Amino acid sequence: MESVKPLLFSLGKIVSTPGALDALARANQQPHDFLNRHAAGDWGSELSEEDKAENEYSLQHGFRILSSYRTTAGEKLWVITEADRSVTTLLLPDEY
């Protein structure tokens, strides 16, 4: 049984771009698969060590947090939580 990691920050309102929703549908995956990882501090294997360190700093100092994942279909998906933790967006990198 997989253990559930505690959430490190609030996601606020959750929104998604049409491209991200299409990518999730193509991969037959749900947004919560990525949102839970993001909020638990699993930034994804697509981020550099420098970007992961920046996220850790951002957690402590209230800056924007970015995670980058691959869907099972191989498409890159970003999850961004704004600095004030009011909104978290799922999007494709080319929609940024």
N, C-alpha and C positions, 0 to 999 in steps of 0.2 A: 504494500500500500504506500502510495506516494505521500510524503508529509507536506502539509500546507505551510508555506512561508508566510510570516506576518507582513502586512503591508507597511511600507516605510513612509508613505505620504498619501494625501488625498488626491484623487484623480479629478475632482470637481465634475463639471458637466462633460460628458463624453460625446464627441462628435466624430464623424468620419467623412472623408471625401468620397465621391462616387467611384473613383479609381480604386481606392482601398476596399470598398465594399465589393466591387467586381473581382478584385484579386482574391479576397477571402472566399467568394462564391466559387471561383475556379479551383481553389485549393480544398474546398469543402471544409473550411475551418471557421471558427467563431471568433468574434472580436475578443471575448473574455480570455481566450487562450493566450493572447499577447498582452492584454491589459493587466492580467494577474502577474505575469512575469515582470512587466515593467514596474508595477507598484511594489513588487517584492525585491527590487534591486538587481534583477537579472536583465542586464542591458542588451543582451544578445551577442552572438559571436561575430556580428558584422561590424562592431565598433572597435576602433583601435584602443590600445591600453591607455593612451593619452585621453581619449574621449571618455573612457570609463572612469578615469581619475577625475575628470571634469565633472561628471555626474555625481560622484561622491562629494566633491567640493560643493556642488550646487545643492545637494541635499542639506548640507550643514548651513549654507548661507542664503538659501531661498532664491536660487536662480533656476532657469529653464532646464528641464531634464529631457534627454533624447535617448531613445532605444532604437535599435535597428535589428530586424529579424528577416528571415527568409520563410516564406510560406512553403508548404509541402509541394507546391507547384514550381518552386524556385524563384518566385518574385520577391524583391526586396520590399519590406513594409516598415515604415517608421511610425513610432509612437512618441508624441511630444506633449509634455505637460508644461504649461506656462508657469512662469516664476511665482505668480500669486496662487497657484494651484486651483484656479477657477475653471480651467478647461484642459481636457486632454484630447488630442486629435490623432486619429489614425489616418495615415496618408501614404502615398507613394512618393519617393524622393523627387520625381519630376513634377509633382504637384506643389512642392514647397515654394 
